[in-house]
């Protein structure tokens, strides 16, 4: 019985933390500012409270990845 209560508590906690999980988005643009503007627009559309750029690569085009947090 104790293990069932523990299991239910773990499931409840993981479900509550799941709603705060970060969402990852990636964009491609010709400039850094254009890529960041796309990230900001996606964060706004997703209802995120903030975003953190985790990767940016500049070759022929800029590829940028960010984590959105709610």
N, C-alpha and C positions, 0 to 999 in steps of 0.2 A: 504494500500500500504506500509506503514511504517513497519507493522508487517511482510510482505513478504520479505522486504529488510533485516530485522533483522534475519529472519529465514534463508535466503540464506547465510548471513554472518556467522551465527553459524555453518551451515553445512560446509562451506568452511574452517573455523578454525578447526573444529573437524577432518576433513579429513587430514589436514596438520599435526596435532598433532598425528594422528593415525599412521603415518609412523615412528614416533619416539617412539612408544610404546615398552615397554620391552617385551621380549619373555621369558617364563619360561621353563626350562629344568630340568629333573631329571635323575640321573644315579645311578647305583649300582655297587660296586666293593668290592674287599676284603681288600683294603687299602685306607687310606685317599688320599695319593698321586696318586693312580690309579684313584680314583673317580675325583679328580681335573683335572687330565690329560684328562679324558673323557669330562669334562665340557669345558676345553680349546679347545679341538678338535671340539666340537659341536659349540662353539662360532666362531671359525675360519671358519668352514664350512658354518655357517649362515651369515658370513660377519659382525659379531658384532664388534664394536670398543672396548667393554669391557664387563666384566661379574662381578656380585656380588653374592657371595655365601650367600644364605639366610637361609639355613638349612643344617645341617649334623648330621646324627644319626649313631652311631656305636653299632650294636648288633652283630649278627653272621657275618654280612656284613655291609659295609658302604653304607648308602643311602644319597645322596647329591642333593640339589636343588639349582639352581642359576637363576638369571635374566640376560638375555643378552640385552645389549643396543646397538643401532646402531648409 
